[in-house]
């Protein structure tokens, strides 16, 4: 009896938490298909008449189309390079024993302790001196640098739990270091790599501060910067429909990306249970 009551209590708690999470999302989507007048008159009601003019206006007039494409380019390139570079570094730090290995790991650990805000001023001055302000490759380089520490430590933990016997069998079969990593270890690490890719994708897609510091030309602005532009415009012109439409367009790609790789994310998160 107590077990059944506890189960009901747990399910009720989960339902309440789910409603708290889902309700704001439904509210934003509902307002994104309302007219501006209906949003102001009945902001909490469901739409009486659906209109997609807000999406058209946000995509074209507010520059969301350009921001969306820029975010896709920056995010995909950044995530790909972060995962590949971090996988190589994590493999070496996990499987190879050499001098200064611990010192190198501690160096990456210090990178996790450095708040982003402390590096804002020197970062901008450095990137400006290198003529990397208002460039995609400059922003991508910064995203990679900021994400390496977390991703490397995440993948080190994963590589530590891959059985050494698989690596030894590949070496006996004649695999060299390059083939061993790319043909054996890299595919085995796929669940962990996908988990790292998801975390980095969400973080970079929604990143605002670094993009704000390094990008000020409209043609290079990413989606969060375009969304901030719409919010600033609200001080002078009330176009709440475009704002809500922009919010929907900003979280849909992340949601789709997560739903596609949800199973892999769970596999990567439970990879520590693998034993040799």
Secondary structure, 3 states (H helix, E strand, C coil): CHHHHHHHHHHHHHHHHHHHHHHHHHHHHHHHCCCHHHHHHCCCCCCCCCCCHHHHHHHHCCCHHHHHHHHHHHHHHHHHHHHHHHHHHHHHHHHCCCCCHHHHHHHHHHHHHCCHHHHHHHHHHHHHHCCCCCCHHHHHHHHHHHHHHHHHHHHHHHHCCCCHHHHHHHHHCCCCHHHHHHHHHHHHCHHHHHHHHHHHHHHHHCCCHHHHHHCCCHHHCCHHHHHHHHHHHCCCCCCHHHHHHHHHHHHHHHHHHHHHCHHHHHHHHCHHHCCC
